[in-house]
Amino acid sequence: MVAAVPRILGAFFLPNAFGDAYVYIRDIGVMSAKMRAGTFAITDLYGFWLPLYQFLSALINVFIGNGFYAGKLVSAGFGVGVCVLIYSVTLKLTAHRTAALLAFLVIALNPLHIFYSASAMTDVPHAFFLLASLYFCLQKRWVLAAVFAALAGLTRMESWMFFALIPAIQFFRERRISLAAVAILAIPPLFWLYVSESHGKLARVFRGAPGISRLAVRRESHPRPFFSAAYSS
């Protein structure tokens, strides 16, 4: 209740942290409309961002009928889960219930975490999947750790590094690697390649990379004054 009440109330009364949230809300509405119409296909998961958070919110939105609040409530639910996992991970690391409870209260009552938990964005759901993966790594349950790392990898692309990280941790601790875990960790990048290719976007992405590099070079060749750069970053 300590973690849930402020986050659920925040989902209804706090604004979204950034304008990106409204792009997620739009995608949630599009997906849920196709689900209701029975026309939803796996290729509809393609978009600018990886799709797991939008997909889960769209499932909820089929019943709620309001993409704005569906996205915020899903994020709030993951925010509560983050607080519980902070307690569990701290207890596992310290074997000290008081320390675990203090860590829980620090995150549960943190205004910034409540604010982000009430926003229709991927930050808090992604943190939940990462913490769950960490918890199962600490338990040496590598397949479950890989499952949650893969869910994180279907939420934000930076979690693809777990494809190398979790097998490396397992090898360091046990001198072996779970092939099942490796196969699960490969799902997010392979899925992204599949849906990108199904939309004819894959080749254009790789062709566009040199252009991005050239743009970066042009920007660096015209440096901005220090204060201008600092305020715009």
Summary of the structure (lengths in Angstrom):
residues: 233
radius of gyration: 20.0
end to end distance: 37.2
largest distance: 54.6
contacts: 718
relative contact order: 0.10
helix: 79%
strand: 0%
